[in-house]
Amino acid sequence: MEQLLKQVEKGTQVRHSGGDRVLDELKLHRDRATNTDLRSALTWLCNAQTRLLSSPSTAHSREVLLASYEVNRVLATGAGTPR
């Protein structure tokens, strides 16, 4: 998960072709999450990543970074899958 989040954050800085693959992997983690806080954070991140991929902008990049931070915060509290 940690490596995946780094790829998400990197994708906000540089437009690259792996965004759809990263989004698919995020959706798998979201769908498998049993912790409600983690599932909520991953849902936000998936939605933000979808918006960024369909319409790249500074605002969408910022939202992806905030959502990624939230996933990291939830994981740091011990929720969800191991990093």
C-alpha positions in Angstrom: 0.0 0.0 0.0 2.8 2.4 0.8 4.4 2.0 -2.6 1.0 2.5 -4.3 0.4 5.7 -2.4 3.8 7.0 -3.5 2.8 6.3 -7.1 -0.4 8.2 -6.6 1.5 11.2 -5.1 4.0 11.1 -7.9 1.2 11.1 -10.5 0.1 14.5 -9.2 3.4 16.0 -10.2 4.0 14.4 -13.6 1.5 13.2 -16.1 2.2 9.5 -16.7 0.5 6.6 -18.3 0.2 4.3 -15.3 -2.7 6.3 -13.7 -5.4 3.9 -14.7 -3.5 0.9 -13.4 -2.9 2.7 -10.1 -6.6 3.5 -9.9 -7.6 -0.1 -10.5 -5.3 -1.2 -7.7 -6.7 1.4 -5.4 -10.2 0.2 -6.1 -9.2 -3.4 -5.2 -7.8 -2.2 -1.8 -11.0 -0.1 -1.3 -13.3 -3.0 -2.0 -11.3 -5.3 0.3 -11.1 -2.9 3.2 -13.0 -4.0 6.3 -12.3 -0.9 8.3 -14.9 1.8 7.6 -12.4 4.7 8.1 -10.0 3.1 5.6 -12.7 2.3 3.2 -13.9 5.9 3.3 -10.4 7.3 2.8 -9.8 5.0 -0.1 -13.1 5.9 -1.7 -12.2 9.6 -1.5 -8.8 8.8 -3.0 -10.3 6.7 -5.8 -12.8 9.5 -6.6 -10.0 12.2 -6.5 -7.8 10.0 -8.8 -10.6 9.5 -11.2 -11.2 13.3 -11.4 -7.5 13.9 -11.9 -7.2 11.4 -14.7 -10.3 12.7 -16.5 -9.4 16.4 -16.1 -5.9 17.2 -14.8 -5.7 20.4 -12.9 -3.9 21.9 -9.9 -7.1 21.6 -7.8 -7.5 17.9 -8.7 -3.8 17.2 -7.9 -4.2 18.9 -4.5 -7.3 16.8 -3.7 -5.4 13.6 -4.6 -2.6 14.6 -2.2 -5.1 15.4 0.6 -6.9 12.1 0.1 -3.6 10.2 0.0 -2.6 11.9 3.2 -5.9 10.8 4.8 -5.3 7.1 3.7 -1.8 7.3 5.3 -3.2 8.8 8.5 -5.8 6.1 8.8 -3.2 3.4 8.1 -0.9 5.0 10.8 -3.6 4.5 13.4 -3.4 0.8 12.7 -6.5 0.4 10.6 -6.7 -1.8 7.5 -4.1 -3.8 5.8 -0.4 -3.9 6.6 1.8 -1.5 4.8 
